[in-house]
Amino acid sequence: MTAERFLQKVPFTSVTLTGGLWKGLMETNREQTLPIQYEQCLKTGRLDAFKQKERTGCGEIHIFWDSDVAKWIEAAAYSLATHPDPKLERKVDGVIRDMSICQAPDGYLNSHYQKYRIKERWTNLRDNHELYCAGHLMEAAVAYWQATGKRAFLEVMIRYADHIDSVFGPCKGQLKGYPGHEEIELGLVKMYEATGEKRYLKLASFFVDERGRTGRGKPRYFDLEAEKRGEAPKGFHFGTHEDNQSHLPVREQKEIVGHAVRALYLYSGMADVAAQTGDKDLLSACKVLWKNLATKRMAITGGVGPRAQNEGMTSDYDLPTEGAYLETCAAVALVFWAHRLFLATCDGAYLDVMEKALYNGTISGVDRKGTHFYYGNPLAVHPGFDGNGVYHQGEYHYRRVPWFGCACCPTNLARMIAQFPGYLYAVRGKSLFVGLYADARATLNLGGTEITLTQKTDYPWDGIVEIVVDAEVTRTWTLALRVPAWCRGAALRVNGKRVDAPLRKGFLMLKREWRRADKVRLELPMSVEQIAVHPKARQVTGQVALQRGPVVYCLEEADNGADLANVFLPKHAVFRMVKGPASLGGVPCISATAHAEDTIAWRDTLYAPRQSKMVKRPIKAIPYFLWANRTPGEMTVFVKGA
């Protein structure tokens, strides 16, 4: 297997959204979220950190502040690619100028260490995020160069990458370490793609393969590092090597363990290295870990990491609802990993999961105004109880907030939303793959032929996708259209005539001689389904969730009153699609008649022999990603099946 066999994504600079849900999300992200995040980074001292000064009341420059700024720049870059904004560009250029001045003569760049402990750099890879911040800065630099053509930031990061490459590696005198919080692997691969410098890819491979190695019975690197600092080897945050996936070499790991975001960034880096080097064994390791996640450890929304205490994984089939953590960053990282595995395999099954996270577990992390954010995304809430199941009298715990002390999620979500157009298409040889559906116009080159592809659709609210193909010359090539796993029978028409096409790995492979202005119509029937969970998932056994297309729905107190635990949904319930409230943008919502236990019969009794008297209870379900945009109250994704 060679790297040339992998799909190449159509860059975000070649795709413009023209309507629909994601265009609206991107507009809100651009007009509201990015300015707010800049102001928060300024207010909290994150931007002045590169000027090596602290603002009054901001406290000490934190070890991972640089990553927050980097993700904001990356999001701004994607936005600038399609919506030039001189004011925003000047802000970014100002931050880059400060970074350039801050950078040490040898290329090192970390605002925390350069301010407080420059002599201690690279002495605590396990805890202090130096390589993590470097990776995010690299990703941002590449994105800004791609979007604007400006190389100043890229040159800064070339010097930093060269410095890191001189410090780490297998050669004598180099550190044999790797990041405690994975990320730099992704950044180095992007630097390699942007510059062609093979040393960066080689270093990314080193970080991936060195992880978890002991070598001739010696202790792990993090333990040796801790001893040199005079600390106990087990003194780190959660006390286990599983937390940062350094318990085993990556090719030997079979289960997703530890901190969810760290894990998914690692697996994304593994997929990147496999794609660039053609490493079949590394790709196989990714597939083993993917199967463990997708079949045993992933929430129905695409959320990952059910436990707040370690921000991560527990055990197979541990899928709580109330109190589930499911960090926004983890769902974003799942999008990154799934997309990379799709590019490596041409398998639409990875896009099915990616889409699940995109439409549910990620964008639930920001409100409709784009100004308030969630860190965790539970599947059920009850007034008074926080994410750890602790009751707080008179409080409602789950409200989105303007910012966090640890602000990884808002900026991560902003950069994911801003780069959405880059997920729509991929090419290989004479095949063009349409992985996601959205109102969009793309111009690309396929085997030497210039093609313009125009999508018109109301997806995910409607399953009709119309595509106009405009090629500069008449040639034969394949248009591959994804049929999502939730779809029960797709239909395909070309220029009004029904056609059949073979289905391969979730794609209808439509090979024909394409002419100018050919019209394709893909029909993906959408019906409401009751989704059950594996019987071993003890928290939700006997319960169901509602899903239509890729969108998972939930019940809120605002529509259904309180006591949502007293909802029983019949197996053969009849569902109607109704227009949602204006406060939620009028999106399609689900209406049905469910059942509830007759509480009148209980009177003042707390315990009684089992009763079976049920009454009708009308319910209304809204898209999960829109919950908590109205009056606070109960919410649940799962209800009891009757």
C-alpha positions in Angstrom: 0.0 0.0 0.0 1.3 3.4 -0.9 0.2 6.9 0.2 -1.1 7.6 -3.3 -3.9 5.1 -2.7 -5.5 7.4 -0.2 -8.1 10.0 -0.9 -7.1 13.7 -1.1 -9.5 16.1 0.4 -10.7 19.1 -1.6 -9.3 22.1 0.3 -11.6 24.4 2.2 -10.4 27.3 -0.1 -12.2 25.6 -3.1 -15.6 25.2 -1.5 -18.2 27.9 -0.6 -21.4 27.3 1.3 -24.4 29.0 -0.3 -27.2 28.2 2.1 -28.6 25.8 4.7 -27.8 25.0 8.3 -24.0 25.1 8.1 -23.9 28.4 6.2 -25.9 29.8 9.2 -23.5 28.2 11.7 -20.5 29.6 9.9 -22.0 33.1 9.7 -22.7 33.1 13.4 -19.2 31.8 14.0 -17.7 34.5 11.9 -19.9 37.4 13.0 -20.3 36.6 16.7 -18.1 33.9 18.0 -14.7 34.9 16.5 -15.0 38.6 17.7 -16.1 37.4 21.2 -13.2 34.9 21.5 -10.7 37.5 20.4 -12.0 39.8 23.2 -11.9 37.0 25.7 -8.3 36.2 24.7 -7.4 39.9 25.1 -9.3 40.3 28.4 -7.8 37.2 30.0 -4.3 38.0 29.1 -3.8 35.3 26.5 -2.7 37.8 23.8 -0.5 39.9 26.0 1.3 36.7 27.1 3.2 36.9 23.8 4.3 40.4 24.8 5.6 38.7 28.0 3.5 40.9 30.3 0.6 40.1 32.5 -2.5 42.1 32.6 -3.9 43.1 36.1 -6.2 40.4 37.4 -5.4 37.9 34.7 -3.0 35.9 36.9 0.0 33.8 35.7 0.3 32.9 32.0 -1.1 29.4 31.8 0.7 26.4 30.3 -1.8 26.0 27.5 -2.9 29.5 26.8 -0.9 29.5 23.5 -3.2 26.7 22.2 -6.3 28.8 22.8 -4.8 31.7 20.7 -3.7 29.2 18.0 -7.1 27.7 17.6 -8.7 31.2 17.3 -6.2 32.1 14.6 -6.9 28.8 12.8 -10.7 29.5 12.9 -10.0 33.1 11.7 -8.0 31.7 8.8 -10.7 29.4 7.5 -13.2 32.3 7.8 -10.9 34.7 5.9 -10.5 32.2 3.0 -14.1 32.7 1.9 -15.0 36.1 3.6 -12.1 38.6 3.5 -12.2 40.8 6.5 -9.4 43.4 6.7 -10.1 44.2 10.4 -10.0 40.5 11.4 -6.8 40.0 9.3 -5.1 43.0 11.0 -5.9 41.5 14.4 -4.4 38.2 13.4 -1.3 39.8 11.9 -0.8 41.7 15.2 -0.8 38.5 17.2 1.6 36.9 14.8 3.9 39.9 15.0 4.0 39.5 18.8 4.8 35.8 18.5 7.6 36.6 16.1 9.1 39.0 18.6 8.6 36.6 21.4 10.3 33.7 19.7 13.6 32.8 21.1 16.8 32.9 18.9 16.9 29.1 18.7 13.2 29.0 17.5 11.6 28.0 20.8 8.2 29.6 21.4 6.1 29.2 24.5 4.8 32.2 26.4 4.6 30.4 29.8 8.1 29.0 29.8 9.7 32.0 28.3 8.2 34.2 31.0 8.7 32.0 34.1 11.1 29.0 33.6 13.0 29.1 30.4 15.7 26.9 31.9 13.1 24.2 32.6 11.8 23.8 29.0 11.3 20.2 27.8 11.6 18.9 31.4 7.9 18.0 31.9 6.4 16.8 28.7 3.9 14.7 30.6 2.0 17.6 32.2 3.0 21.0 30.8 1.7 21.0 27.2 4.7 22.4 25.4 4.4 20.1 22.5 0.6 20.3 22.5 0.7 24.1 22.2 3.4 23.8 19.4 1.1 21.5 17.5 -1.8 23.9 17.6 0.4 26.8 16.5 1.6 24.7 13.6 -1.9 23.9 12.4 -2.9 27.6 12.7 0.2 28.7 10.8 -0.5 26.4 7.9 -4.2 27.4 7.8 -3.3 31.1 7.8 -0.8 30.6 4.9 -3.4 28.6 2.9 -6.1 31.2 3.5 -4.1 34.4 3.0 -0.9 33.5 1.2 1.1 35.2 4.0 4.1 33.3 5.2 5.2 35.2 8.3 3.5 32.9 10.7 4.5 29.8 8.7 8.1 31.0 8.9 7.9 31.4 12.6 6.6 27.8 12.9 9.2 26.5 10.5 11.9 27.8 12.9 10.0 26.2 15.9 9.5 22.9 14.1 13.2 22.9 13.2 14.1 23.5 16.9 11.8 20.7 18.1 13.3 18.4 15.4 16.8 19.1 16.8 15.7 18.3 20.4 13.7 15.1 19.9 14.4 12.0 17.9 16.2 8.7 17.9 19.7 10.1 17.5 22.4 10.3 20.2 21.9 13.3 22.4 18.2 13.8 21.5 15.3 13.3 23.9 13.4 10.1 23.4 10.2 11.8 24.7 6.7 12.4 23.4 3.8 14.7 24.3 1.8 14.1 27.4 -1.1 15.7 25.6 -1.0 14.6 22.0 -1.5 17.2 19.2 1.9 18.0 17.7 1.6 14.9 15.5 -1.2 16.6 13.5 0.7 19.8 13.3 3.9 18.3 12.1 2.1 16.4 9.3 0.4 19.6 8.2 3.8 21.3 8.2 5.2 18.6 6.0 2.3 18.9 3.6 2.8 22.7 3.4 6.6 22.7 3.1 7.5 19.3 1.7 10.1 19.0 4.5 10.3 15.3 5.2 11.9 15.8 8.6 8.6 16.9 10.0 6.8 13.8 8.9 9.7 11.7 10.3 9.4 13.5 13.6 5.6 12.9 13.7 6.2 9.2 13.1 8.8 9.2 15.9 6.4 10.7 18.4 3.7 8.2 17.4 6.0 5.1 17.6 8.0 6.1 20.6 4.9 6.5 22.8 4.6 3.7 25.4 7.9 2.1 24.6 10.0 0.9 27.6 13.1 -0.4 25.8 15.1 -3.2 27.4 13.0 -3.2 30.5 13.7 0.5 31.3 10.9 2.7 32.9 8.7 4.7 30.6 9.9 8.1 29.5 7.5 10.0 31.7 8.7 8.1 34.8 12.3 8.8 34.1 11.4 12.4 33.4 9.6 12.7 36.8 12.5 11.2 38.7 14.9 13.8 37.1 12.6 16.4 38.5 12.7 14.8 41.9 9.0 13.7 41.7 7.3 10.3 42.2 6.7 8.6 38.9 3.0 8.1 39.7 2.6 11.7 40.7 0.9 13.0 37.6 -2.7 14.1 37.3 -4.7 10.9 37.2 -1.9 8.6 38.3 -2.0 6.1 35.4 -0.2 5.9 32.0 -3.5 5.0 30.5 -4.6 8.6 31.0 -2.2 9.8 28.3 -2.2 6.5 26.3 1.5 5.8 27.1 0.8 2.4 28.8 1.6 0.5 25.6 3.1 1.2 22.2 0.3 2.5 20.0 0.3 -0.5 17.7 -0.5 -2.8 20.6 -3.4 -0.8 22.1 -6.8 -2.5 21.7 -9.1 -0.3 23.7 -9.6 3.5 23.9 -8.5 4.5 27.4 -7.8 7.6 29.4 -8.4 11.2 28.6 -10.7 11.3 25.6 -9.3 14.3 23.8 -5.7 13.2 24.2 -6.7 9.8 22.8 -8.5 11.0 19.8 -5.8 13.5 18.9 -3.3 10.6 19.1 -5.4 8.4 16.8 -5.8 11.3 14.4 -2.0 11.7 14.3 -1.7 7.9 13.7 -4.1 8.1 10.8 -2.2 11.1 9.3 1.2 9.3 9.6 -0.4 6.1 8.1 -1.8 8.1 5.2 1.5 9.8 4.4 3.7 6.8 4.7 1.4 4.0 3.6 1.9 2.2 6.9 -0.7 -0.6 6.8 0.1 -1.8 10.3 -0.5 1.6 11.8 -3.7 2.0 9.9 -4.8 -1.4 11.2 -4.1 -0.3 14.8 -6.4 2.7 14.1 -9.2 0.4 12.9 -9.0 -1.8 16.0 -9.3 1.2 18.3 -12.1 2.6 16.1 -14.1 -0.6 16.5 -13.8 -0.4 20.2 -15.1 3.2 20.3 -17.8 2.9 17.7 -19.3 -0.4 19.0 -18.8 0.0 22.8 -17.8 3.4 24.0 -19.5 6.2 22.0 -22.6 8.1 23.0 -25.5 8.3 20.5 -24.6 11.9 19.8 -21.1 11.1 18.9 -19.9 12.2 22.4 -16.9 10.5 23.8 -15.7 10.3 27.4 -18.5 9.7 29.9 -16.6 10.5 33.1 -15.9 14.0 34.3 -13.3 12.9 36.9 -10.8 12.0 34.2 -12.4 13.8 31.2 -12.4 10.4 29.6 -13.1 6.8 29.2 -14.3 4.2 31.6 -15.4 0.7 30.4 -17.3 -0.9 27.6 -21.0 0.0 27.5 -20.7 2.6 30.2 -23.1 5.1 28.6 -24.7 7.3 31.3 -27.2 10.1 30.5 -27.6 12.4 33.4 -24.0 13.2 34.5 -22.4 12.2 31.2 -19.4 14.4 30.6 -18.9 14.1 26.8 -16.5 17.1 26.4 -17.1 19.3 23.3 -13.4 18.9 22.4 -13.7 15.2 22.3 -16.5 15.2 19.8 -14.6 17.7 17.7 -11.5 15.4 17.9 -13.7 12.5 16.8 -14.7 14.5 13.7 -11.0 14.9 12.9 -10.2 11.2 13.4 -13.2 10.0 11.5 -12.4 12.2 8.5 -8.8 11.0 8.4 -9.9 7.4 8.4 -12.3 8.0 5.6 -9.6 9.5 3.5 -7.4 6.5 4.3 -10.1 3.9 3.5 -12.7 5.4 1.2 -15.2 3.8 3.7 -18.4 5.8 4.3 -18.9 4.1 7.7 -16.4 6.6 9.2 -18.4 9.5 7.8 -21.5 8.1 9.4 -19.9 8.6 12.8 -18.3 11.9 11.8 -21.8 13.1 10.7 -23.3 11.9 14.0 -20.7 14.1 15.9 -21.1 17.0 13.5 -24.9 17.3 13.9 -25.1 16.5 17.5 -22.2 16.2 19.9 -20.2 19.2 18.7 -22.5 22.0 17.8 -24.5 21.5 21.0 -21.4 23.1 22.6 -22.5 26.6 21.5 -25.8 28.5 21.8 -27.7 29.8 18.8 -26.2 33.3 19.3 -22.7 32.0 19.1 -21.8 33.7 22.4 -22.1 31.0 25.2 -20.5 27.6 25.4 -20.7 24.2 26.9 -17.7 22.2 28.0 -19.7 19.0 28.7 -22.7 17.8 26.8 -24.9 15.5 29.0 -27.8 13.4 27.6 -30.2 14.2 30.4 -30.4 17.0 33.0 -32.5 17.7 36.0 -32.7 21.1 37.8 -30.4 21.2 40.8 -28.1 18.3 39.8 -24.7 19.0 38.4 -22.6 16.8 36.0 -21.4 14.7 38.9 -24.8 13.9 40.2 -24.5 16.4 43.1 -27.6 18.3 44.1 -27.4 22.1 44.5 -30.5 23.6 46.1 -32.2 26.3 44.0 -29.6 26.1 41.2 -29.8 25.1 37.6 -26.3 23.8 36.7 -26.5 23.4 32.9 -26.3 26.9 31.4 -23.8 27.7 28.7 -21.3 30.3 29.8 -19.3 33.0 28.0 -15.8 31.5 28.7 -13.8 29.1 30.7 -10.6 29.3 32.7 -9.6 26.2 30.6 -11.0 27.5 27.3 -10.1 24.7 24.9 -13.7 23.9 23.8 -14.9 27.3 22.5 -11.9 27.8 20.3 -11.8 24.2 19.2 -15.4 24.3 18.1 -14.9 27.6 16.3 -12.1 26.1 14.2 -14.2 23.0 13.4 -17.2 25.0 12.3 -15.1 27.3 10.2 -13.4 24.5 8.3 -16.6 22.5 7.6 -16.4 23.2 3.8 -13.2 21.2 3.7 -15.1 18.0 4.7 -17.5 17.9 1.8 -15.4 16.4 -1.0 -12.4 14.2 -1.7 -10.8 12.9 -4.9 -8.7 10.0 -6.0 -7.7 9.4 -9.6 -10.9 9.9 -11.7 -13.3 9.6 -8.8 -14.9 12.5 -6.9 -16.4 11.5 -3.5 -19.3 13.6 -2.0 -19.0 12.7 1.7 -21.3 15.3 3.2 -24.3 17.1 1.9 -24.9 20.9 2.1 -25.8 23.8 -0.1 -22.4 24.5 -1.6 -20.4 25.3 -4.7 -17.0 23.8 -5.3 -14.4 24.2 -8.1 -11.8 21.5 -8.3 -9.5 19.6 -10.6 -10.1 15.9 -11.2 -7.6 14.1 -13.3 -6.7 17.3 -15.2 -10.4 18.2 -15.7 -11.8 21.4 -14.2 -15.1 20.7 -12.5 -17.7 22.9 -10.8 -20.1 21.1 -8.5 -23.2 22.8 -7.2 -25.2 21.2 -4.4 -28.8 22.4 -3.6 -30.3 20.7 -0.5 -32.1 21.4 2.8 -30.1 18.6 4.4 -30.2 17.5 7.3 -33.9 18.5 7.4 -34.6 17.0 4.0 -33.0 14.1 2.2 -33.3 15.5 -1.4 -29.9 16.4 -2.8 -29.6 18.0 -6.2 -26.2 18.4 -7.8 -25.3 20.2 -11.0 -22.1 19.1 -12.7 -20.3 21.6 -14.9 -17.2 20.2 -16.5 -15.0 22.1 -18.9 -14.8 19.1 -21.2 -16.9 15.9 -21.7 -15.1 13.0 -20.0 -15.8 9.8 -18.2 -15.2 9.8 -14.4 -17.0 8.6 -11.3 -19.2 10.6 -9.0 -19.4 8.8 -5.7 -22.4 9.7 -3.5 -22.6 8.6 0.1 -25.6 6.8 1.3 -25.7 7.3 5.1 -26.2 4.3 7.3 -29.5 5.7 8.6 -31.0 5.7 5.1 -33.4 2.9 4.2 -33.3 2.9 0.4 -31.8 5.6 -1.7 -32.9 6.5 -5.2 -30.8 8.2 -7.9 -31.7 10.1 -11.0 -29.6 11.7 -13.7 -31.2 14.3 -15.9 -34.6 13.2 -14.7 -34.1 9.4 -15.5 -33.8 6.8 -12.8 -30.4 5.1 -12.8 -28.8 2.3 -10.8 -25.2 2.5 -9.5 -23.2 -0.1 -7.5 -22.9 0.6 -3.8 -19.4 0.3 -2.5 -18.4 1.0 1.1 -21.5 3.2 1.5 -21.1 5.1 -1.8 -23.1 4.9 -5.0 -20.4 4.8 -7.7 -21.9 6.7 -10.6 -19.5 6.3 -13.5 -20.5 7.9 -16.8 -19.5 10.3 -19.5 -20.3 13.7 -17.9 -21.5 16.6 -19.9 -21.9 20.3 -19.1 -24.9 21.0 -16.8 -25.7 17.3 -16.1 -28.1 17.2 -13.2 -28.1 14.5 -10.5 -30.9 14.0 -7.9 -30.2 11.8 -4.9 -33.2 10.9 -2.7 -32.5 9.8 0.8 -35.8 9.0 2.6 -35.9 10.3 6.1 -38.1 8.8 8.7 -38.2 9.1 12.5 -36.6 6.0 14.1 -36.6 4.8 17.7 -32.9 3.9 18.4 -32.2 1.4 21.1 -28.9 0.7 22.8 -27.0 -2.6 23.4 -28.6 -4.5 26.4 -25.3 -4.3 28.3 -25.5 -0.5 28.4 -27.1 -0.7 31.9 -28.0 3.0 32.2 -30.3 3.0 29.2 -31.5 -0.6 28.9 -35.1 -0.6 27.8 -35.0 3.0 26.6 -35.0 4.6 23.1 -33.9 7.8 21.5 -35.4 9.5 18.5 -33.4 10.1 15.4 -34.3 11.5 12.0 -31.6 11.5 9.4 -28.3 12.3 11.1 -30.1 14.4 13.8 -30.7 13.1 17.3 -33.6 14.6 19.1 -34.4 15.3 22.8 -37.3 16.3 25.0 -37.1 19.6 26.9 -39.3 20.7 29.8 -40.1 23.9 27.8 -42.2 21.8 25.4 -43.3 18.8 27.5 -43.5 19.9 31.1 -41.5 18.3 33.9 -41.1 14.7 35.0 -39.6 13.6 31.7 -38.7 10.3 33.3 -42.4 9.5 33.2 -42.5 9.2 29.4 -43.2 5.8 27.8 -43.0 5.7 24.0 -45.0 2.9 22.3 -43.1 0.7 19.8 -45.5 1.7 17.0 -45.9 5.3 17.9 -46.9 7.6 15.0 -44.6 10.5 14.4 -45.4 13.9 12.8 -42.9 16.5 11.7 -43.9 19.9 12.9 -42.3 23.4 12.6 -40.3 24.2 15.7 -40.6 27.5 17.6 -39.1 30.7 16.2 -36.7 30.8 19.2 -35.0 27.6 17.7 -35.1 28.9 14.1 -38.3 27.0 13.1 -36.4 23.8 12.4 -38.4 20.5 12.0 -39.4 19.0 15.3 -41.0 15.6 16.2 -44.5 15.3 17.6 -46.0 12.1 18.9 -48.4 10.7 21.5 -46.6 8.8 24.3 -47.8 7.3 27.6 -47.2 8.2 31.2 -48.1 6.5 34.5 -51.2 8.0 36.0 -49.7 9.9 39.0 -53.2 10.7 40.4 -53.5 7.1 41.4 -50.5 7.4 43.6 -52.0 10.3 45.7 -49.7 10.7 48.7 -48.1 7.3 48.5 -44.4 7.0 48.0 -44.3 3.2 47.5 -47.1 0.9 46.3 -47.7 -2.4 44.5 -46.9 -2.0 40.8 -49.6 -0.2 39.0 -50.3 -0.3 35.3 -52.7 2.5 34.7 -51.3 4.7 31.9 -52.6 7.9 30.4 -51.8 9.6 27.1 -49.0 12.1 27.1 -48.3 14.2 24.0 -44.6 14.9 23.4 -42.5 17.2 21.3 -38.8 16.6 20.5 -36.3 19.1 19.3 -32.8 18.6 17.8 -30.4 17.8 20.6 -27.9 20.4 19.5 -30.5 23.1 20.1 -31.3 22.3 23.7 -30.8 24.8 26.5 -31.5 27.8 24.3 -34.8 28.6 26.1 -36.0 28.6 29.7 -33.8 26.2 31.8 -35.5 22.9 32.8 -35.3 19.2 32.4 -33.9 17.6 29.3 -33.6 14.0 28.2 -32.4 12.2 25.0 -33.6 8.7 26.1 -37.2 7.8 27.1 -38.6 4.5 28.2 -39.8 2.1 25.5 -43.4 0.9 26.1 
